[in-house]
Amino acid sequence: MNTTSFKQSFLTPRDMIGYALLAAVIFVIFPLLLEPFRLNLFGKYLTYAFVAVGLVLCWGVGGILSLGQGVFFGLGGYCMAMFLKLEASSPENTAIQSTPGIPDFMDWNQLSALPWWWEPFSSFGFTLFAVIAVPVAFSYIIGVAMFRRRVGGVYFAIITQAIAAILTILIIGQQGFTGGVNGITDLRTLHGWDIRTDSAKTLLYFVNGTLLFAVLLAAQFVRRSKLGRLLIAMRDQEDRVRFSGYDVANFKIFVFCLGAAFAAIGGAMFTLQVGFMSPSFVGIVPSIEMVIFAAVGGRLSILGAVWGTLLVNWAKTTLSESFPELWLLGLGALFIAVVMAFPNGLAGVWAEQVEPRLMKLLRRDSKAAAQTTPAE
Amino acid sequence: MLDVTNPNYVLMVEGLTVSFDGFKAVNDLSFYVEPNECRVIIGPNGAGKTTVLDLICGRTKATSGNVAFKGQDLLKMREDQIVHAGVGRKFQTPSVYEDLSVFANLELSFPKGHGVFGALFFKRDAEVRERIQEIAEMIFLGDQLTQKAAFLSHGQKQWLEIGMLLIQDPELLMLDEPVAGMSVAERKKTAELLNRIIADRSVIVIEHDMGFVADIATRVTVLHQGKVLSEGSMDHVQNDPKVVEVYLGH
């Protein structure tokens, strides 16, 4: 057998078609078809896709189910919100406060000075660094504490869920420092550039889409590397990997931190596009919703995660606009349906049902074409 | 005190004991493995055979005793460090990565790129591909490299796992029932394969099939209730009255 046939390829032609299709939808079709309000809404959905892509690597490929990805989405989003809030709280804007120059919610909570750990967030450079570094450092601590002790499976999922609950309670309880249950709101400008206008939102939509593609390609690189295959191997036969000379915990920590970094970028872009960040994006419910996005898309498919996120969120908006009380039931039913009937989600349906039929059609077409050509 | 640098032995196990809630699965066990020796461990169910391998490769922590491999104290090392020191372990049930191809299964065992970033930027170069091809042919899977491991027969999975160990080129190879569940034809091929791969390394094999044991063993150790009951050549242990009693009952 010719051994050169085992060359690794980063993108197969099939992958490339998938990426091109998604790029066309995100960068051309949505902006052309949707009015600015709807486009911004879809931009918001796409920020969740960052989390879903991270979950594909952690959960689908690596078998590490985290029910607390909202924590990292939230931390990324809060870091960005702190910067924007400080800019919005200039002494001129807050002249009516008893202490001008600090965020409004601090003033309402009788704080008379900016807490020291808020100070660095007046620098945009530091904020960009913190958006990634804070969630990654936090996930690293969790990862080391859990994976070094060989905590995994359901126990890990429960612990991450508990962390999401704890962080929500902490943010709500410390409202003088965090804005409490309302979150950090009334964000206005980025370096003097008003992010509330339609044109700014459209531009941010494109920035978001570009970042999403960078994350997708990074995920694709990991998936196609030996590390990607190791993750699959660890999911199925952890002991065999360990006794093949790998320190399994390090690989789990890595992919968990990577998922956290992806989620954090999504969180920061959420804050920029939606204009606020609140604890309702940190807790258990959003964290589980994000797992559902990945499951609906197909937990093994990087592109599927994006489609799943778009589909579920579009359905959520459409349904909850007309039948608000039915949405949660619908979401639950959808999750059960996916687990029972389509364990590989949209990506599985595409690969097993749509693609073979499409191929058949294409072949028939080309055959028909071949038959008609000579007659012409 | 154990002289861990004795060059006459690859592996020295002395006074090895492990206690699970007071039950001593392995009790004050000592044995020595020489270079290029094929040691077969036999014994009735529950004698502690698999536990001995678990203790050597770090899967189970010993309660007391010493395990020295080429002058290194294995009991103080992590599982992956023990592998890097040169000890390979095959499990009783075939442990292969079912969702990956035969090629990828072997590739993950190739002794390079074991760190996180080493694995991320690992290159499938010509050396890797040729070595995998070579091993695959040795384990009779040369034309199955693109096959998903899930679709292999039970015997082929056993071979694949042996191949995954071979590619690591360990100095000490530990095999737990390598012919269990194989057909007669597969058994014969496996004995041939093992005879070829044990030529230049030390091997510890756990096996029940006496015909197979007679085929490959340099020396045989009989375990009973966590202790060595008898040790020596196949002929010696087969004629040992203590062994006969344990196997045939009172």
Interface residues (C-beta under 8 A of the other chain):
Chain A: M1 T3 T4 S5 F6 K7 Q8 V222 S225 K226 L227 R229 L230 I232 A233 D236 Q237 D239 R240 V241 R242 F243 S244 G245 Y246 D247 V248 N250 F251 F254
Chain B: C57 R59 R78 E79 D80 V83 H84 G88 R89 F91 S95 V96 Y97 E98 D99 L100 F103 A104 N105 E107 L108 S109 P111 G113 H114 G115 V116 A119 L120 F121 F122 R124 A126 R129 E130 I132 Q133 G142 D143 L145 T146 E161 M164 Q168
